[in-house]
Amino acid sequence: MSLSAHELAGMYSKAWATHDVDAIVALHTPDSVFHVHGLTDPAAGREAIGKAVAAMFGLAPDLRFEGRRGYLGADHIVSEYVMSGTSSGSPFACDGVDVIAINDGLVRRKDTYLDLAAYQRQGLPGFKPE
């Protein structure tokens, strides 16, 4: 069964909110790419994406996303949010935008753009720009 953009957006959001790495990975195509621009190299394929997502949750075990706006099309999702959590005992928050390409009801590519200047001003460890 192929998911609509609306269904995919809901399931994907829930998987991230509950830190369910397996559910996140299952919503990606086998050859999907996940790239947090300015922080990491692209993760290609479900296994690499799972490791990247698990590493994010490892750095910020209480990682959460407060949605601001969302835009849906037949082949894409764009989500604006505030990402927050605690890393090495330090709280943080920064704006973010995800641009998600959809193919056959699954995430084909996810490009994440974060306000890295705001993140760095908070003096947080763990993420290092390229």
N, C-alpha and C positions, 0 to 999 in steps of 0.2 A: 504494500500500500504506500503510495506517495503522499507525503504530507503537504498541505498548503503552507504558504509562507506564514500565515497566522498561527496554524497549529505548530509548525516548527519553532516559531518565535516563543510560544508559550512553553513548549517542552524544553527548549534549550535554556531559557531563562530559569526555569525550575531546576534543571540539572546543575546550573552554575550556583544557584542560591543554596542548594543542598549539598554542594561540593561533591557531587556524584560523578567522579571521573569516568567511570564506565558508561554512564548515560550520556555524558558529553561526547565521548569518543564515538559512541554508537550513532550519534546524530551527524557525524561527518562522513563524507564519501571515503572510500578506501585510499584514494590518492589526494585527499584534501591537504590544504596548507593553512597553518595558523602562524601569524606573524605579529608579534608585539613590536612595532616599529621603534627604533631607537634603543631598544633594550636587549633584544635577542635576535639570533638568526632565525629564519623561518623554520618551523617544524613541519616536515612533509611526511604524510602517512599517519594512519591512526596510532601506531605504536609511539612514534615521536611526539605526536600531539598529546597523547596520554601522559607521557613523561613530562612534557612542558607544563601541562595543567597541574599535575601533581606537584611539581616543583613550586608553582605559584602558591598553591594552597599550603605547602610546607613553609614557605617564607612568611606567609600571612594566614595563619590557621583560621582567623575570623574574617577573612576576606568577604566583602559584601558589595553589592551594587544597588544604588538608589536610582531607579529610572527617572529620566527627565522627559525625553521625547523619543518616539519611535516612528519609523517610516517603513512601510511594507510595499513591496511590488511583487510581481509574479516570480521574479528571479533574484530578489535581493531583500535584505533587511538592513536598516541603519538604526543604530541605537545610541542615544546620548545618555550618559549617566554620571554619577559621582561614585568612584571606587574608593572604599575606605577599609580600614582594618588596623591591625597591630603587627609590626615587624620588629623582632628583637626587643620587645617591650615598649616600643615607641608607636603611638597612634599616628595615622596618616590619613589623608584624603586628597584626591585629585580628580579633575574632570577627565572623562574618557569618551571615546566614540568608537564603535565597532561598525565596520562595513563588511557585510556578509553576503557572499555570492551563493546562490542556491542552485543545485542541479538535482533533478529527480526527487525533490522533497528533502534533500539533505544539504548540510553545509559543505560547499565545494571549496570555499576559501574564506578565511576570517582574518581581516586586517584590523588590528587594534592600535589606536592612537591615544596616548595618554599625555596629560599636561606634565611633562617630565620636569620642567622648571619648578612647578609647585611641589612636586614630589621631592626633588633634590633640596629645595629650601627647608624641608622638614628634617634634613640630615639623616635620612634613613639608609640603613645598610641593605645589602642583598641584591639590589638592582644596580647595574652599572651600565651607563650608555655605551654604545659601540664607539 
